[in-house]
């Protein structure tokens, strides 16, 4: 499998060979995650300021992401996303109401000429009762993400892949693949 195209001078994480169903394994995604126990006796989300850089940083990220969600100018959206540390390639198109991770937006990479459909959610964290997890999301060049899709932390989507609307992307997607569903499954093979 050829390496993925770099974005903003940063190389993509390695994409392991696909499993028998043509997609990456849950283990490969989880291997990219930083997993830590809750810092205190309550559920891990209570301690988000300790692990995210504090209330002000999260409030700034949330405000900028909210402004970008409603901004019709694609160039302005991309500038706002870069302001909070996201790596955004050229000619990226992010649809109305797309929600990026407010805690760790710097862990999101969007490749050149990709499109993210209306009301999709891209997460780089998971807070649970006893632990929290953080991992990068890499969306390659010429990728299409359909509306209302959720992408979980640690996922790599290969160049030229297509994710159908209303999908839950919980595993890596190889280059050129057409995937969809909850959870995601191969609909048409990759390159």
N, C-alpha and C positions, 0 to 999 in steps of 0.2 A: 504494500500500500504506500503510495507516495506521501511525503510529509505535507502537512497543511501549510498554506501560505502564511508568512508572518504578517502581523498587524502592528503598525507603528514601531517597526523594528524589533518587535518581540516575537520569538518563535512560539508556536503552539505547543501545548503539552503533547507527549507522544500518544498516538491513538493505537491501542493494542489491536491485535487481529480480532475480527468479529467472531462471536460464538456461533453455535450451530444455527441459531435463528437469524444470523446476519447482523445483530446488534452487539454492542459492547456489553460486558457483564456488570452487574450491580457491584461486584467486588472491585472492578477497575474504577468506577465512580467513587466508591467509598475510600479507595486508596488515595485519592486526591484531597480528601477532606481532613481538616484539622479537627479532631474530636477531643473535647475536654469535659470534665465533670462540672456540674453546676458549682459556682463559687461559694454558695451558701446553702442553707437548709431548704430554701423555697425553690419553685420551678426556675429554670435557668433564665427565662426571660426577665425576671425581676432584676437581674444583675447585668442587663445589657450595657449600661454606661461603663462598666468595668472592662468590657471586652471590645467595645466599639469606638472608644475615643471620647465618650461623654455625651451628655444631653445636647450641648450646643452643636457639635459636629453632626449628630443625627438630625437635629432640627434643620440645620443648613442643607444637608443632603435632601431631606424630605421636601423642603420648600422649593429647591431647584428642580427636583424631579416633578413636583406638582405643576410648576410653571411649564416645564417641558411637555408634560402630558397634554396640555391644552394648546400649545403653540402650534400654529399651522405651518410655520417656516421650518423646513427640514434642516437648513443650514444653521438656524438659531438653536434648534433642538440639539444638534450634534455639538455645537459650541458649549451649551449648558452641560451636556453630559461629560465633555472633556474637562470642564471646570471642576467637577467632583471626582475626577480621577479615572473615569472610564476610558478604555482604549477604543476609539471609534475610527474605523477606516474611512476612506473616501466614498462619497455618494451613498452612505447608509441612509435608509428610510425607515423611520420608526413611526408607527401609526398612532393615531389618537388614543389616549388613555392607557398606553403601555406603562406598566409599573415595574421599575427596576428596584433592586434591593437598596433600601435606604441605609442599612447598616454598613455594608461593604460594597459600594458601587465600584470601587477601584479594582474589584475582582472580576468585572465584566469586560469581555473583549468582543467587539463586533467587527467582523471582516468587511473588506471593501464590497460595496454594492449589495449588501444583504438587506432584507426587508423583514421587519417585525410587525406582525398584524395587530389590528385593533384589540385593545384590552388584554393583551398578553401579560404574563407575569414572569419575571426572571429573578430567581432567588439565589443568593450566595450564602445563605445561612439557614439553619434549622435549630430552633430552640425547643427542647423537650422538657419533661419533668425533671430528669436527672442529669442531662448533659446538653451541650450546645455543639454545633458543627458549623464549620466554615469551609467553603471550597470555591474555586474559580469556575466561571462559566465561559466557555470559548465557543463563539459562533463564527464559523468560517466565512470565506469569500463566496459571494453569489448564493447564499442560503436564503430560503423563503420559509418564514415561520407564519403559519396561519393564525387567524384571529382566535382569541380566548385560549391560547396555549399557555401551559405552565411548564417552566424549565427549572429543574431542581439543581442545587449546588453540586459542583464537581463534574458536570456534563460537558462533553466536547461534541460539537456538531460539525461534521466535516464539510469541506468546500463543496458547493453545488447541491447540497442536500435540500429536501423539501419536507416540512413537517405540516401535516394537515391540521385544519382548524380543530379546536377543542381537544387537543392532545395533552397528555402528561408525559413529559420527556424525563424519564428517570434513569436512562442509560445512554451511553455514547451512540451517536449516529454516524455511520461511515460516509465518506464522500460520495455524492451522487445518489444517495438512497432516498426513497420516498417512504416516509413513515407516518403513522398516526395511531390514534386510539388512546385508551386509558386502561392500563399503562400502554406506552408506545410499543408498537410492533411493526415489523417490516411489511410494507404494502407493495413495494417494488424494489428490486435489488439495486445496489450501488455500482460504482465503477469497477 
